[in-house]
Amino acid sequence: MARIIYKTHVSLNGLIEMPGDPADWVIVDEELFRYSNNLERQVGGYLWGRGMYENNQALWSATDTQSMEAYVVEYMQIWKQIPAI
């Protein structure tokens, strides 16, 4: 039987998002991407809401990989291979 896993970035004090502010409390660096890449390789599919689906489709389909770090491109390649509904 398949498992459903919920994943999000959360600060140590439980912060997920602040109204009107960018997520500047999370450090998006190579270490975080490598960790996420290893998790994403185990994913069999994504179950997203409409907003998340549309946002990711628009973001990754129009992205110029020439200006990206290799670990970000690796994430994008992993992400594009995983079915999303």
N, C-alpha and C positions, 0 to 999 in steps of 0.2 A: 504494500500500500504506500502511496506517495505521502510525503509530509508537506505541510504548508508552514513556511518559516517567515516570520515578520522581521524585517531588518530596518533600522533607522539609526542615524547618528544622534547621540544624546550626550550632553555634558555630564560631568560628575554630580552636579546638583539637579539633574533631571530636565534641563532646558533642551527643548527641541527646536523651537522657533520663537522669535520675538516679533510682534506686530510692526510692520514697516521697516524693520532693520534687516540687513543681510546677515547671513550665518557667519559672522566674523569670529565667532567663538570656537569654530572647528578649524583646525589647521589641515588644509588639504595639500598634502605634500607627497613625496614619493613613497614614504613609509605607509601612509594611509591607502594610497592607490595599490601598492603591492599586496597589502593585506586584503583589500576589497577584491582584487583580481583573483586571489587564491580562493576566496569565498564564492565568487561568481562562477568559477569553473565547475562548481558542484551543483549549480542551479539547472533544473530541467525545464523551467518556464517561469514567466512573470505573470502575475495577476494584478493589473493596475487599474486604477480609475481613469476616466476619460482625460482629465487634466494632466496627469502624470504621463499617460501614453502619448498624448499630443505634444507635450513639452519635449519628451525624449526623442520622438520621431523627428521633430523640427530641429532640435539641437544637433543630433548626431548625423542626420542626413545632409546637412549643409555645412559641416565642419571641415575646415582645411587642415589636414593632418600634418602638413609640412612645418607648421609653426608649433606643433605640440611636442611635448616630451614623450619619449618612447613608452614609458609606463602608462601614459594617458591613451596613447594609440593602442596599446595592448588591451586596455580596458574596453575601448570602443570595439575592437575586433571580437572580444569575448562577448560583449553585450549584443552585438548584431547577430550572433549565431544562435542566441537563445530565443525561443518563441515567446511572444507576448500577446496576451489577450486582455 
